[in-house]
Amino acid sequence: MNTDNSRLVTELKNSKKENYRIIDELTKTVQSLKLTRSDVTSLNEEINSFKAQVDSMSEQFQSKDSLLIQLKDKMIQQISKNGQLEQEILTAKIELKAGNDIFEEIKGRFEV
């Protein structure tokens, strides 16, 4: 019985040591998980901040894209007006040339 008791006491001591080791390991793991949760929370906050920045930039992009489309439309209208003005200038030059030709012809008749 003494031998059995001695063996059981030794086993109990070893079991206690193993239990303390496991408890210590679990405590460290729990602390690590707390840090990890904190890190995850921090990362989630950063992600939300980045999402807000992306949303803001997206709105700015859409606004600038809309402005660019408006400016493109105005440029097309201006090019069309320029073409019309060039046509009017060409017509005016032709009419002026014709008027000058008529004037020269009339002038030539009176110079004789």
C-alpha positions, 0 to 999 in steps of 0.5 A, a space after each residue: 500500500 505504501 508503494 501504491 501511495 508513493 506512486 500515486 503521490 508521484 503521479 499526482 505531483 506530475 499531474 499537478 505540474 502538467 495542469 499548471 503548465 497547461 493553465 499557463 499555456 491557456 493563460 498565454 493563449 487567452 492573452 494572445 487572443 485578447 491581443 488578436 481581438 484588439 488587433 482585429 478591432 483596430 484593423 476593422 476601424 482602419 478598414 472602415 476608415 479606408 472604405 470611407 475614403 474610397 467612398 469619398 474619392 468615388 464621389 469626387 471621381 463621379 463629380 469630376 467625371 460629370 464635369 468632364 462630360 459637360 466640358 466635352 459637350 461645351 467643346 463640341 458645341 464650340 467646335 460646331 460654332 467655330 465651323 459655322 463662323 468659318 463658313 460665314 467668314 468664307 461666304 463673306 470673303 466670297 461676297 466681298 470679292 464679288 463686290 470688289 469685282 463689280 466695283 472694279 468693273 463699274 470703276 473701269 466703265 467710268 474711267 474711260 
